[in-house]
Amino acid sequence: MIITDEELLALLDSEGTQERFFYPVTIYALDGIAYRAAQAVSLPEFATLRRTRPDACWHWEGVFAAGAIALFDPASHAGADYLPQLVAQGEGIYRLSDDWLAGVHHRYQQWRQWLAGTQILLLEDHPFQGAHIQQEIQGVGLSCQWVQDGNACIQVLAEGKVTLLISDLSLVEQDAISLLMSQPQYRQSGLPIILLSAHDQTLIDGARRLLHDAGFNVVAALAKPLLTDDLLRLLKVFYLGPQQQRLSGQRRTIRTWQGAGKGLLGLISDPPSKLPVWLAVTGLPPRWELVREWLGKQGRDASELTLVIHRRDHLLSQADRFALVLQASLAGARLALLLDNDQHMPFDLLERIPLQHLLLGQSLLPGLEAMTPDSLLGRFINRARELGIALYLDDPFNLLDNELWRDRGMTGRW
């Protein structure tokens, strides 16, 4: 592979991009007193502080099990409906009087131990770039084996010890797409793969989609140079694992950043609520008349209903579902799209369905943080904004930085 002048300059200039944006440990202050107390302390460089409000719907036994701690002043929560769970002090939950800084350091040590056990395989055939990327990866405490051709890559993968494969997209002898396609045993295997390339982001995204459709777990497609913060953000998603809860099977409230409830996403069989009702198209009766009849029994009209569409509904090719959604919209119901995967950007739904809301899944968060205007995700989000669609982030625990995401054009959370 020939390195271009632009690639070389990008690698040499990458030192200027090393401003610290990634923090392996987050301290969640659950009240103003705890927040101000934490602000007054010199926090370790690996930790960041966020202010959030507790909620009774939290899974208290698991929310702070890894990568974070919660800090609270007991008097600030007197009479709260979540007080019993809070004072029970599950894992990672600390009173101000506790040695919570020791908990922060313990969380960091857990992260470092996990990193040390992570085995990364780097496939890069350019000597200078390969050595540089390997050095960057090893510099953050990761084990990285570097190979320069496809045969060596397949031999290392066959040993079964690799946690993550990072591969250059354009190799001299065989590109990464052809190499992976020739190894069907890694389809549906779950092996995480990151693609790197100096090409345009649109081309990189296209390669990612092609491999994803073939069954490969391509978790990211990044332009060179590889920034360690981008890599660490992706690794933290793997690290947190089950902690990235979606409250499966529970009702979810759609809220603005100011806390105003816009609706309740649940099932048609759920108990009545005072909030407008949001229902997934999947699982609804096949005809609008039946849904309208259900609304009538609830004492509601169509204006209090939002139908949530998912790409897997195949709305544009399923005549019955399309008719249901169209009739509901004509009757005054609102429409929302749930996007929980950035492998496919449903531009067709965006352009052909009169959507009012876009629900963004938690798995999109790393992509949203690193989003560029020319990426597929960036173009999709920008087009949604142009159409006046309200954007809501998957944040049931209210743990995200409201001001940051509001400045990025997000309407609220769900």
Secondary structure, 3 states (H helix, E strand, C coil): CCCCHHHHHHHHHHHHHCCCCCCCEEEEECCHHHHHHHHCCCCCCCEEEEECCCCCCCCCCCCCCCCEEEEECHHHHCCCCCHHHHHCCCCCEEECCCCHHHHHHHHHHHHHHHHHCCEEEEECCCHHHHHHHHHHHHHCCCEEEEECCHHHHHHHHHCCCCCEEEEECCCCCCCHHHHHHCCHHHCCCCCEEEEEECCCHHHHHHHHHHHHHCCCEEEEEEECCCCHHHHHHHHHHHHHHHHCCCCCCCCEEEEECCCCEEEEEECCCCCCCCCCEEEECCCCCCCHHHHHHHHHHCCCCHHHEEEEEEHHHCCCCCHHHHHHHHHHHHCCCEEEEEECCCCCCCHHHHHHCCCCEEEECHHHHHHHHCCCCCCHHHHHHHHHHHCCCEEEECCCCCCCCHHHHHHCCCCEEC
